[in-house]
Amino acid sequence: MKKKKPQNYFPWLLGLIFFSPIIFSTRLLEMDNLQKLALFILALPLIIVLSKKKIEKEEYFVDSKLFIFIFLFPLTFLTAFINKSSDMLLLQLTYLVPPLFILFYTLIVFNHIGEETFFRISALSIVVVSTIFSSIGLLQVMGVELVPLPQIIIPGSTIGHRGFAVEFLLPAIPFLLILKNYVKKDYYPLLLFAGVINISFLLFTRSRSAFGISILIITAIIVRIIFQKNFKYKIQTLLPIIGVYLLAFLLSLIPPIKGERSDFGANVKTIADTEYKSNKLRMNFWEASVEMIKENPFTGVGLQKWSGIYPKYYGDEFTDSKIYFVHAIHSHNDFLELFAENGIAAPIIYTIIILLILYNLYKKSKSNENYFFILLSSLSIVGFSFVAFPFSKFSSYFFLAFAAGLSLVTVNNKTKVVSLSSNQLKYFLIILIAIGIITSYLRLISELSYVKAIEYKNGGDYKNMLTELENVNSILYPLDPSKQPVEFYRATALYRLNRLDQALIHSINSEKIAPFNPLVLHNTAAIYQSSKKFDNAIIYYEKMRELFPNYIDPQINLLIIYSETSQSKKAQQLFDELIKKDSLNPRLIPFKSKYSNQF
C-alpha cells in the first residue's frame, strides 16, 4: 500500500500578510504604523519556515531595469541636503522599507512555492480579507457596527475613511477573477456573492474616482474577453461579471444611514462641477504644487514640506472658524507632490518604475491571464495616484508593491537580468524586517503618546501634555496625521507653562518644516508678544496679516501691540480693516470707543 504523500501547509502562511492593511485600533488617529508593524510580524512565520527549508534554487533572476530603478529611487531624496530638509531624510527612507519588503518578500515566496500555488493562496486570502472588510463596511453604512470602529472626525483607518477604503478595495477586486481559476464550480455562488459584497461596498463609499476607475476596469475585462475567447465562452464569462456589477450597482442605490454623499446621482453630477468644494480644493492643491515646482524645479521645497508651504499660495482660505480643519495635508497627486518636494528626478524615476511594473505585467499576461488581473489591480492604484495620495498610505500602496514583486520576477536569464543569491535575499529580508519592526514600533508608541498628550491639552493639563510629548520620537514622528509639527505642540505646552524661552526654541524648530503654517506662525508671534519682544512679534503678525487676511485673531493681537506701544496711526488703520472684516468680533469691543466714533 502506497503511503499518502504528506501535504505542505506552510505556503498558507503567505495569506497572513494580507490582513495587515485592514488592521485598526480605536486608540489611534492613523493606522499606518500599526499596519506596517503587523505586516512584518505576520510575515515572520513564513520567513522562518522558508529559512529552515532546503533551498532548491541557489539564485534568482530579476528584471535588471526595474531592479536598478527601484534602488535609484531613494537617491532622489538626497536633494534634502540642498533644500535644507535633511532632518527628514531618515524618516523618508524608513517609509520605503514596507514597500521594499513586500516586493522582495513576494519575490522570494513566489520562487519557493511556485507560480500556481502562489496565485491560489494569494487570491483566496485577498478575497477572504476584502469580503470581511466589505461586510463590515456595508454594515457600517447601514448603521450596524459589529466591532467598535474609529469615531474621530477623519479616521485614518482603512475601514473608517471612504477614500482609504476604496484605495484598498478596488485593487483587491480583480483577485476575484484570479480565484475563479482555482475553485471548483460548486463554490462559484460564493464567489459571486463575494463579488456583490465587495463591489456594492465600493460603490457605497460614493468615491467618484473609484466609480470611474471601476468602470474602466470592467470595460478592460469585457474587451479582453470579447477579443480572446470564442463565442460560447464569451457569454459564459461575461454574464456573471456584468451581472455582479449591475446587482452591486443597484444595491448601492439604497440610501445609506451613515456616510457622506448619500445621493448617488447627485454625487456623480459633481465630477465635472468646478465649483464643488472637493474639486475646487484639488485644483488649488495642484496649482499650489505647480507653483512650488516653478520656484524649485530641480531641488524641490523639501521633504515633508508640501503641507507647510501650501498656505503661502492660498492664504485667503484660512479663517478663524476653519483654522483647525486642515485639508491641505497632501497635494492629491503623488507625482506632483514628489516633484514639488524633491525636484524633477524623483517623479521621473518613480514614473519609470511604474511604467516598468505595468509593462512587465502586460508581457506576462500574454502567457498567463492572472497577470492581466494583477495589471488591472496596479492600474487602479496608479489611477488613484493622480487624484489622491496612495504613495503615502500603506493600505493604498500595498497591492502595487505586491504587483511590483511579481513584475520583478524573471523565470529565465535570457533577457537582461540581475542574479541574486538566495542568501543575499534572505539576509536582505531579515534586515528589512528588523528595521521595519523597530521603526514601526517606535512610531506607534510615539503616536500613542501624542494622542495622550492631545487629551491632556484638551483638558488644560499642559504639564502632563509636555511629559507625554517627551516620549514622542522627534526623528520618526515629527508630524501628526494632519501634518502639524509635533514641535508646535511642545511649544504650545511650554508657552502655557510660561516657559517662554524654551517655547520659542521649539516654535522656531516647527517653522523649519512648516514655514507658512498659520498656527505655527501664530504660536511664535504669541510667544514673542508674551515675552515683551514686540518688534519680533510685529514682524510675525504683519507677515500673517499679509498671508492670511481672513485670519482675524492674530491681527487683533497685532492691534493690541500697536495700542499698547502707542502706535496710534497703525492701530487706527488696522482697526478700520478689522471692523470691515469682522465687526461683531467680541475681541474688538474694547477698541471701539477708542478708534471709532460710530459705536
C-alpha positions in Angstrom: 0.0 0.0 0.0 1.3 3.4 -1.0 1.9 5.9 1.6 0.0 9.1 1.2 2.3 12.0 0.3 2.4 14.5 3.2 1.0 17.8 2.3 2.8 21.0 2.9 0.7 23.5 4.7 3.4 26.1 5.2 2.6 28.1 2.0 -0.7 29.1 3.5 1.3 31.3 5.9 1.6 33.6 2.9 -2.0 34.6 3.4 -1.4 36.2 6.8 0.2 39.4 5.4 -3.0 40.3 3.5 -4.7 41.0 6.8 -2.2 43.8 7.6 -3.9 46.6 5.5 -7.2 46.3 7.3 -5.9 46.2 10.9 -7.0 49.1 13.1 -7.2 50.4 16.7 -9.7 52.8 18.2 -6.8 54.3 20.2 -5.0 55.6 17.2 -5.6 58.5 14.8 -3.9 56.8 11.9 -3.4 53.1 11.3 -0.3 53.1 9.1 2.2 52.4 11.8 0.1 49.6 13.3 -0.5 48.1 9.9 3.2 48.2 9.0 4.2 46.6 12.3 1.5 43.9 11.6 3.0 43.3 8.2 6.4 42.4 9.5 5.1 40.3 12.4 2.7 38.4 10.1 5.4 37.8 7.6 7.8 36.3 10.2 6.3 32.8 10.4 6.7 32.1 6.7 10.2 33.7 6.6 11.3 31.4 9.5 9.9 28.3 7.8 11.5 29.1 4.5 14.9 29.9 6.1 14.9 26.3 7.6 13.8 24.6 4.4 16.3 23.1 1.9 16.9 25.7 -0.8 16.4 24.2 -4.3 17.3 27.4 -6.2 20.6 28.9 -5.2 19.9 32.1 -7.2 17.0 34.1 -8.5 16.9 36.2 -11.7 15.1 39.6 -11.6 14.4 42.2 -14.2 17.5 44.4 -14.4 15.9 47.7 -15.4 13.2 47.6 -12.7 15.7 46.4 -10.1 18.1 49.3 -10.9 15.5 52.0 -10.9 14.0 50.7 -7.6 17.3 51.3 -5.9 17.9 54.6 -7.7 14.7 56.0 -6.4 15.9 56.6 -2.7 18.8 58.6 -4.1 16.4 61.2 -5.5 15.6 62.2 -1.9 19.2 63.4 -1.4 18.1 66.8 -2.6 17.2 67.1 1.0 20.8 68.3 1.7 20.2 71.1 -0.8 16.7 72.2 0.2 17.5 72.1 3.9 15.2 69.2 4.8 17.9 66.6 5.7 16.3 66.2 9.1 13.5 64.4 7.3 15.7 62.1 5.2 15.9 59.2 7.6 12.1 59.4 8.1 11.6 59.3 4.3 13.9 56.4 3.8 12.2 54.4 6.5 8.9 55.0 4.7 10.4 52.9 1.8 11.0 49.9 4.0 7.5 48.4 3.9 7.0 48.5 0.1 10.6 47.2 -0.4 9.9 44.4 2.0 6.6 43.5 0.3 8.3 43.5 -3.1 11.2 41.2 -2.1 9.0 39.0 0.2 6.7 38.4 -2.8 9.8 37.6 -5.0 11.3 35.0 -2.6 8.0 33.3 -1.7 6.9 33.1 -5.3 10.1 31.3 -6.2 9.9 29.0 -3.2 6.3 27.8 -3.6 5.8 28.2 -7.3 3.6 30.3 -9.5 0.3 28.4 -9.3 0.4 27.8 -5.5 1.3 31.4 -5.0 -1.6 32.7 -7.1 -4.1 30.3 -5.5 -3.2 31.2 -1.9 -2.8 34.9 -2.6 -6.1 35.2 -4.4 -8.1 33.2 -1.8 -6.5 35.2 1.1 -7.2 38.6 -0.6 -10.8 37.7 -1.4 -11.5 36.5 2.1 -9.9 39.6 3.6 -11.6 42.0 1.2 -15.0 40.3 1.7 -14.7 40.5 5.5 -13.6 44.1 5.1 -16.5 44.9 2.8 -19.1 43.2 5.0 -18.0 45.3 8.0 -18.2 48.4 5.8 -21.6 47.6 4.4 -23.0 47.1 7.9 -21.4 50.4 9.0 -23.1 52.4 6.3 -26.4 50.7 7.3 -25.9 51.8 10.9 -24.8 48.5 12.3 -21.3 48.1 13.9 -20.2 44.6 14.7 -17.0 45.8 16.2 -16.0 49.2 17.6 -14.7 51.4 14.8 -12.7 54.6 14.9 -15.1 57.5 15.6 -12.8 60.5 15.1 -13.8 63.1 12.5 -11.5 61.8 9.8 -10.3 58.4 10.9 -7.1 57.2 9.5 -8.2 53.6 9.3 -8.9 51.8 6.1 -12.4 50.9 7.1 -13.4 54.2 8.6 -12.4 56.5 5.8 -14.2 56.1 2.4 -11.1 57.3 0.4 -8.7 54.9 2.1 -11.3 52.1 1.9 -11.7 52.3 -1.9 -7.9 52.6 -2.4 -7.5 49.3 -0.7 -10.7 47.6 -2.0 -10.6 48.4 -5.7 -7.1 46.9 -6.3 -8.3 43.8 -4.4 -11.4 43.2 -6.5 -9.6 41.8 -9.6 -8.3 38.9 -7.5 -11.9 37.6 -7.5 -11.3 36.6 -11.2 -7.9 35.1 -10.4 -9.6 32.9 -7.6 -12.2 31.7 -10.2 -9.4 29.8 -11.9 -8.6 27.8 -8.7 -12.0 27.0 -7.1 -14.4 24.2 -8.0 -17.7 25.2 -9.8 -19.6 24.3 -6.6 -18.0 27.4 -5.0 -18.9 29.8 -7.8 -22.1 31.0 -6.0 -19.9 32.0 -3.0 -17.5 33.8 -5.4 -20.4 35.7 -7.0 -21.7 36.6 -3.5 -18.2 37.9 -2.6 -18.2 40.0 -5.8 -21.5 41.6 -5.0 -20.4 42.4 -1.4 -17.1 43.9 -2.5 -18.4 46.0 -5.4 -21.5 47.2 -3.6 -19.4 48.5 -0.7 -17.0 50.1 -3.1 -19.9 52.0 -4.7 -21.5 52.7 -1.3 -18.4 54.7 -0.4 -19.5 57.3 -3.0 -16.0 57.7 -4.2 -16.2 59.3 -7.6 -12.7 58.3 -8.6 -13.4 54.7 -7.6 -16.6 54.6 -9.6 -14.8 56.0 -12.7 -11.8 53.6 -12.3 -14.1 50.6 -11.7 -16.0 51.4 -15.0 -12.6 51.4 -16.8 -11.5 48.2 -15.2 -14.7 46.3 -16.1 -14.5 47.7 -19.6 -11.0 46.4 -20.0 -12.1 43.0 -18.7 -15.0 42.9 -21.2 -12.8 43.9 -24.1 -10.3 41.3 -23.3 -12.9 38.6 -23.0 -14.5 39.6 -26.3 -11.3 39.5 -28.2 -9.7 36.5 -26.6 -12.4 33.9 -26.1 -14.7 32.0 -28.5 -18.4 32.9 -28.7 -19.6 30.2 -26.3 -17.1 31.2 -23.5 -17.6 34.9 -24.1 -21.3 34.6 -23.0 -20.5 32.2 -20.1 -17.7 34.5 -18.8 -19.4 37.9 -19.4 -22.8 37.2 -17.9 -21.7 36.6 -14.3 -19.2 39.5 -14.4 -21.7 42.1 -15.8 -24.5 40.6 -13.6 -22.5 41.0 -10.4 -21.5 44.6 -11.2 -25.1 45.6 -12.1 -26.5 43.9 -9.0 -23.9 45.6 -6.8 -24.7 48.9 -8.5 -28.5 48.5 -7.8 -27.8 47.7 -4.2 -25.6 50.7 -3.8 -28.6 53.0 -4.8 -30.2 52.2 -1.4 -29.7 55.4 0.7 -27.1 54.7 3.4 -27.8 55.5 7.0 -24.2 56.6 7.7 -21.7 58.2 5.4 -21.2 61.2 3.2 -22.8 61.8 -0.2 -25.8 59.6 0.2 -27.4 60.6 -3.1 -25.6 58.6 -5.7 -26.9 60.6 -8.7 -26.1 64.0 -7.2 -22.6 62.7 -6.3 -21.9 61.6 -9.9 -23.0 65.0 -11.2 -20.3 66.8 -9.1 -17.5 65.1 -11.1 -17.4 68.0 -13.6 -18.5 70.7 -11.3 -15.5 73.0 -10.8 -17.3 74.9 -8.0 -17.8 71.7 -6.0 -15.8 72.0 -2.8 -13.8 68.8 -3.2 -13.0 69.6 -6.8 -12.0 73.2 -6.0 -9.7 72.1 -3.2 -8.0 69.6 -5.5 -7.5 72.3 -8.2 -6.0 74.6 -5.5 -3.7 71.8 -4.3 -2.5 71.1 -7.9 -2.0 74.8 -8.7 0.0 75.3 -5.5 2.1 72.2 -6.4 2.8 73.7 -9.8 3.9 77.0 -8.2 6.3 75.1 -5.8 7.7 73.3 -8.8 8.2 76.5 -10.8 10.1 78.0 -7.9 12.3 74.9 -7.1 12.2 72.6 -10.2 15.5 70.8 -9.5 15.8 70.6 -5.7 12.2 70.8 -4.5 10.9 72.7 -1.5 11.9 69.9 1.0 10.9 66.5 2.3 7.5 66.6 4.1 7.2 70.3 3.5 4.3 70.4 1.0 1.6 70.9 3.6 3.6 73.5 5.5 4.2 75.6 2.4 0.8 75.3 0.7 -0.8 78.1 2.8 1.6 80.6 1.1 -0.4 80.3 -2.1 -4.0 80.1 -0.7 -3.9 82.2 2.4 -7.4 83.5 1.8 -8.8 80.1 2.7 -7.6 80.3 6.3 -10.2 81.8 8.7 -10.6 81.6 12.4 -13.6 79.2 12.2 -11.7 76.8 9.9 -8.1 77.2 11.0 -8.1 73.7 12.8 -9.8 71.9 9.9 -6.9 71.1 7.7 -7.5 69.8 4.2 -4.1 70.6 2.7 -2.2 67.5 4.0 -1.2 66.2 0.6 -1.3 67.5 -2.9 -3.8 64.8 -4.0 -1.4 63.8 -6.8 1.6 61.7 -5.9 3.6 62.8 -9.0 3.1 66.5 -8.3 3.9 66.1 -4.6 7.1 64.1 -5.3 8.1 66.8 -7.9 7.3 69.7 -5.5 9.1 68.3 -2.5 12.2 66.6 -4.2 12.7 68.2 -7.6 12.5 66.7 -11.1 14.4 63.5 -10.5 12.0 61.9 -8.1 8.9 61.9 -10.2 10.9 60.8 -13.3 12.4 57.8 -11.6 9.0 56.9 -9.9 7.2 57.1 -13.2 9.8 54.9 -14.9 9.3 52.3 -12.1 5.5 52.4 -12.5 5.8 52.0 -16.3 8.2 49.1 -16.0 5.9 47.3 -13.5 3.0 47.8 -15.8 5.0 46.7 -18.9 6.3 43.6 -17.3 2.9 42.6 -16.1 1.5 43.2 -19.6 4.1 40.9 -21.1 3.4 38.2 -18.5 -0.3 38.5 -19.1 0.1 37.2 -22.7 1.0 33.8 -21.4 -0.9 33.8 -18.0 -4.2 35.5 -17.6 -3.6 36.0 -13.9 -1.1 38.8 -14.6 -3.8 40.7 -16.6 -5.8 41.0 -13.4 -2.7 41.9 -11.4 -2.1 44.6 -14.1 -5.7 45.9 -13.6 -5.1 46.0 -9.8 -1.9 48.0 -10.3 -3.6 50.4 -12.8 -6.3 51.2 -10.3 -3.7 52.4 -7.8 -1.9 54.4 -10.5 -5.3 56.0 -11.3 -5.7 57.0 -7.7 -2.2 58.5 -7.7 -3.5 61.3 -10.0 -6.3 62.3 -7.6 -5.2 61.1 -4.2 -2.1 60.1 -2.3 -1.7 56.3 -2.2 2.1 56.7 -2.1 1.7 58.0 1.4 -0.8 55.4 2.7 0.2 51.8 3.5 -3.2 50.2 2.8 -3.3 52.1 -0.6 0.1 51.1 -2.0 0.1 47.5 -0.6 -1.1 45.9 -3.8 1.2 48.0 -6.0 4.2 46.8 -4.0 2.8 43.2 -4.3 2.5 43.6 -8.0 6.0 45.1 -8.3 7.3 41.9 -6.7 5.6 39.8 -9.3 6.8 42.1 -12.1 10.4 41.8 -10.9 10.4 38.0 -11.1 12.1 36.6 -14.2 11.9 32.9 -14.8 15.0 32.7 -17.0 18.2 34.5 -17.8 17.7 35.0 -21.5 16.7 38.7 -21.0 18.7 41.3 -19.2 18.6 40.2 -15.6 20.3 40.6 -12.2 21.2 37.5 -10.4 20.5 37.4 -6.7 21.6 34.5 -4.4 19.1 33.1 -2.0 21.3 34.0 0.9 21.5 37.6 -0.3 17.7 37.8 -0.4 17.3 36.1 2.9 19.7 38.5 4.7 18.2 41.5 3.0 14.7 40.5 4.2 16.0 40.0 7.7 17.5 43.5 7.7 14.3 45.0 6.3 12.2 43.1 9.0 14.5 44.4 11.8 14.4 47.9 10.5 10.6 47.7 9.9 9.7 46.3 13.3 11.9 48.8 15.2 10.8 51.9 13.3 7.1 51.0 13.1 7.1 50.2 16.8 8.8 53.5 17.7 6.4 55.4 15.6 3.4 53.5 17.1 4.3 54.3 20.7 5.1 57.9 19.7 1.6 58.2 18.2 0.1 56.8 21.4 2.0 59.3 23.5 0.9 62.1 21.1 -2.7 61.0 21.4 -2.4 61.1 25.1 -0.8 64.5 25.0 -3.6 65.9 23.0 -6.1 64.5 25.5 -4.2 66.4 28.2 -4.1 69.5 26.1 -7.9 69.4 25.6 -8.2 69.1 29.4 -5.9 72.0 30.0 -3.2 69.8 31.7 -0.1 71.2 30.0 2.4 69.7 32.4 1.3 66.1 31.6 0.9 67.1 28.0 4.6 68.1 27.9 5.6 64.8 29.7 3.8 62.7 27.0 5.3 64.7 24.2 8.8 64.0 25.6 8.1 60.3 24.8 7.5 61.2 21.1 10.4 60.3 18.8 11.3 63.6 17.0 13.1 61.8 14.1 10.5 59.1 13.4 7.3 61.0 14.4 7.9 64.7 13.6 4.4 65.4 12.3 1.0 64.4 13.4 -1.6 62.8 10.9 -2.7 66.4 9.9 1.0 67.3 9.1 1.1 69.6 12.1 4.7 69.6 13.6 4.9 67.9 17.0 7.3 70.7 17.9 4.4 73.0 17.6 2.6 71.1 20.4 5.8 71.1 22.5 6.0 74.9 22.1 2.3 75.2 23.0 2.7 73.3 26.2 5.8 75.3 27.2 4.1 78.5 26.4 1.1 77.6 28.6 3.5 76.8 31.4 5.1 80.2 30.9 8.5 78.7 29.9 8.8 81.2 27.1 12.4 80.8 26.2 12.1 77.1 25.7 8.8 77.5 23.9 10.4 79.9 21.4 13.1 77.3 20.6 10.5 74.6 19.8 8.3 77.0 17.9 11.1 78.2 15.6 12.0 74.5 15.1 8.4 73.8 14.0 8.8 76.6 11.4 11.6 74.7 9.6 9.2 72.1 8.4 6.1 74.2 8.2 7.3 77.8 7.3 3.9 79.0 6.2 1.6 77.1 8.7 -0.7 79.8 10.2 -0.9 78.1 13.6 2.9 77.7 13.8 3.5 81.4 12.9 0.8 82.5 15.3 2.4 80.5 18.1 5.8 82.1 17.5 4.3 85.6 17.3 2.3 85.0 20.6 5.5 83.8 22.4 7.3 86.9 21.3 4.4 89.0 22.4 4.2 87.4 25.8 8.0 87.8 26.2 7.5 91.6 25.5 9.6 91.3 22.4 7.2 93.4 20.5 9.4 94.2 17.5 9.7 90.5 16.7 6.0 89.9 17.4 5.1 92.7 15.0 7.2 91.2 12.2 5.4 87.8 12.5 1.9 89.3 12.9 2.4 91.6 9.9 3.6 88.6 7.9 0.4 86.8 8.9 -1.7 89.8 8.1 -0.4 89.8 4.5 -0.5 86.0 4.1 -3.8 85.3 5.8 -6.0 88.4 5.6 -9.1 86.5 6.8 -7.5 85.0 9.9 -8.6 87.7 12.4 -7.3 86.5 15.8 -3.6 87.3 15.2 -4.5 90.6 13.6 -6.3 91.6 16.9 -3.2 90.6 18.8 -1.3 93.0 16.5 -3.8 95.7 17.2 -3.2 95.1 21.0 0.6 95.6 20.5 0.1 98.8 18.4 -2.3 100.1 21.0 0.0 99.3 24.0 3.1 100.7 22.3 1.2 104.0 21.3 1.5 103.3 17.6 -1.9 105.0 17.1 -1.8 105.6 13.4 -1.1 101.9 12.7 -3.6 100.8 15.3 -6.3 103.0 13.7 -5.6 101.7 10.2 -5.7 98.1 11.4 -8.8 98.6 13.4 -10.6 100.1 10.4 -9.7 97.0 8.4 -10.8 94.6 11.1 -14.2 96.3 11.5 -14.9 95.8 7.8 -13.9 92.2 8.0 -15.5 91.1 11.3 -17.4 93.9 13.0 -19.1 91.5 15.5 -15.9 90.0 16.8 -16.1 90.4 20.7 -12.3 91.0 20.9 -12.8 94.3 19.1 -15.3 95.7 21.6 -12.6 97.3 23.9 -11.2 99.2 20.9 -14.4 100.5 19.5 -14.6 103.5 21.9 -11.0 104.4 21.2 -10.8 104.1 17.5 -14.3 104.6 16.2 -16.9 107.3 16.5 -19.7 105.2 15.2 -20.1 102.9 18.2 
